[in-house]
């Protein structure tokens, strides 16, 4: 009788270098499916580093020395680095808001164990492109992409928050307020009127601002060479510490209500029509951007069509006090969603040709 060949045993007998070469032609999902085939394969692939390092080299086409620095900052785990790169992949690329020819272009690029979104600054013809950071997503110790920082106008100004679960096919980014203790499984923020959404975001920004030390505020966001890696490691550690110490930017309900009440007395907002307005960034094929408001690059825009059927078009608005009663703390969050877009904005040259 022919001996039964154990598939797991056969795979485990392959040398690590050969397995790394094979895995370089697979997707992360293929390795995860393989690890789900048996406990032995799961344990072996979880402990193996070379297959996941090969995946990282596919997802992050940079120098090996920088990739190894990423792995060192992730506790020596290529699996954690791969998990982060795969989770933020829906955000990578160019985004645009309405009129990209006016400078409303944002590029989301790998930083240092992070994803950094930078905005192109409108300028005359120049050999150098001017840009400013918009937001940054950091990987935690396990490679999860949940730590969010919005960048302020001044260098070193940060506004912590959380990255909500991303739709793999997201074409819209939504800056929202979330109450983690809410009993509702879906976000109630879209049900607020545009005016209340704006007031709530402004109040959260005013109460959760953080500042990096001056030496780290001037640090680069991207590794120009291996010499930048030590300062990037220090900057990342400082940002992780600030995020932890601030509780992820969560603000208590009493403090938030006091800020909202004070802002209402000092600066009454103009009336908002009954149809409401949308708070979102749209991805036009490969593109995104944001509006600069009060020094903070907030992702708050209006709708492209009054007939757009989306979660921000609910005519029955939720009262702000009812939203705040859903939890004891509220914080900023960035959410990637898939929405039906009715209008695409093309980049055109406004200069006449003759």
Secondary structure as the mmCIF struct_conf table of DSSP 4:
data_model
#
loop_
_struct_conf.conf_type_id
_struct_conf.id
_struct_conf.beg_label_comp_id
_struct_conf.beg_label_asym_id
_struct_conf.beg_label_seq_id
_struct_conf.end_label_comp_id
_struct_conf.end_label_asym_id
_struct_conf.end_label_seq_id
HELX_LH_PP_P HELX_LH_PP_P1 UNK A 2 UNK A 6
HELX_RH_AL_P HELX_RH_AL_P1 UNK A 7 UNK A 12
TURN_TY1_P TURN_TY1_P1 UNK A 13 UNK A 13
BEND BEND1 UNK A 14 UNK A 14
HELX_RH_AL_P HELX_RH_AL_P2 UNK A 16 UNK A 23
TURN_TY1_P TURN_TY1_P2 UNK A 24 UNK A 25
BEND BEND2 UNK A 26 UNK A 26
HELX_RH_AL_P HELX_RH_AL_P3 UNK A 28 UNK A 35
TURN_TY1_P TURN_TY1_P3 UNK A 36 UNK A 36
BEND BEND3 UNK A 37 UNK A 37
HELX_RH_AL_P HELX_RH_AL_P4 UNK A 39 UNK A 47
HELX_RH_AL_P HELX_RH_AL_P5 UNK A 50 UNK A 59
BEND BEND4 UNK A 62 UNK A 62
HELX_RH_AL_P HELX_RH_AL_P6 UNK A 64 UNK A 73
TURN_TY1_P TURN_TY1_P4 UNK A 74 UNK A 76
HELX_RH_AL_P HELX_RH_AL_P7 UNK A 78 UNK A 87
TURN_TY1_P TURN_TY1_P5 UNK A 88 UNK A 88
HELX_RH_3T_P HELX_RH_3T_P1 UNK A 89 UNK A 91
STRN STRN1 UNK A 93 UNK A 96
BEND BEND5 UNK A 98 UNK A 98
HELX_RH_3T_P HELX_RH_3T_P2 UNK A 100 UNK A 102
TURN_TY1_P TURN_TY1_P6 UNK A 103 UNK A 103
STRN STRN2 UNK A 105 UNK A 110
BEND BEND6 UNK A 112 UNK A 113
STRN STRN3 UNK A 114 UNK A 120
HELX_LH_PP_P HELX_LH_PP_P2 UNK A 121 UNK A 122
BEND BEND7 UNK A 124 UNK A 125
BEND BEND8 UNK A 127 UNK A 128
STRN STRN4 UNK A 131 UNK A 138
TURN_TY1_P TURN_TY1_P7 UNK A 141 UNK A 142
BEND BEND9 UNK A 143 UNK A 143
STRN STRN5 UNK A 147 UNK A 151
STRN STRN6 UNK A 152 UNK A 152
BEND BEND10 UNK A 153 UNK A 154
TURN_TY1_P TURN_TY1_P8 UNK A 155 UNK A 156
STRN STRN7 UNK A 157 UNK A 163
HELX_LH_PP_P HELX_LH_PP_P3 UNK A 164 UNK A 167
TURN_TY1_P TURN_TY1_P9 UNK A 168 UNK A 169
STRN STRN8 UNK A 172 UNK A 178
TURN_TY1_P TURN_TY1_P10 UNK A 180 UNK A 181
BEND BEND11 UNK A 183 UNK A 183
BEND BEND12 UNK A 185 UNK A 186
BEND BEND13 UNK A 188 UNK A 188
HELX_RH_3T_P HELX_RH_3T_P3 UNK A 189 UNK A 191
BEND BEND14 UNK A 192 UNK A 192
HELX_RH_AL_P HELX_RH_AL_P8 UNK A 194 UNK A 207
BEND BEND15 UNK A 208 UNK A 208
STRN STRN9 UNK A 209 UNK A 211
HELX_RH_AL_P HELX_RH_AL_P9 UNK A 214 UNK A 217
TURN_TY1_P TURN_TY1_P11 UNK A 218 UNK A 218
BEND BEND16 UNK A 219 UNK A 219
BEND BEND17 UNK A 221 UNK A 222
BEND BEND18 UNK A 224 UNK A 225
HELX_RH_3T_P HELX_RH_3T_P4 UNK A 226 UNK A 228
HELX_RH_AL_P HELX_RH_AL_P10 UNK A 229 UNK A 245
TURN_TY1_P TURN_TY1_P12 UNK A 246 UNK A 246
HELX_RH_3T_P HELX_RH_3T_P5 UNK A 247 UNK A 249
STRN STRN10 UNK A 251 UNK A 252
HELX_RH_AL_P HELX_RH_AL_P11 UNK A 253 UNK A 266
BEND BEND19 UNK A 267 UNK A 267
HELX_LH_PP_P HELX_LH_PP_P4 UNK A 268 UNK A 271
TURN_TY1_P TURN_TY1_P13 UNK A 274 UNK A 275
STRN STRN11 UNK A 281 UNK A 282
BEND BEND20 UNK A 285 UNK A 286
STRN STRN12 UNK A 288 UNK A 288
STRN STRN13 UNK A 291 UNK A 293
TURN_TY1_P TURN_TY1_P14 UNK A 294 UNK A 295
STRN STRN14 UNK A 296 UNK A 298
BEND BEND21 UNK A 304 UNK A 304
TURN_TY1_P TURN_TY1_P15 UNK A 306 UNK A 307
BEND BEND22 UNK A 310 UNK A 310
TURN_TY1_P TURN_TY1_P16 UNK A 311 UNK A 312
BEND BEND23 UNK A 315 UNK A 316
HELX_LH_PP_P HELX_LH_PP_P5 UNK A 317 UNK A 319
HELX_RH_AL_P HELX_RH_AL_P12 UNK A 320 UNK A 324
TURN_TY1_P TURN_TY1_P17 UNK A 325 UNK A 326
BEND BEND24 UNK A 328 UNK A 328
STRN STRN15 UNK A 329 UNK A 337
BEND BEND25 UNK A 351 UNK A 351
#
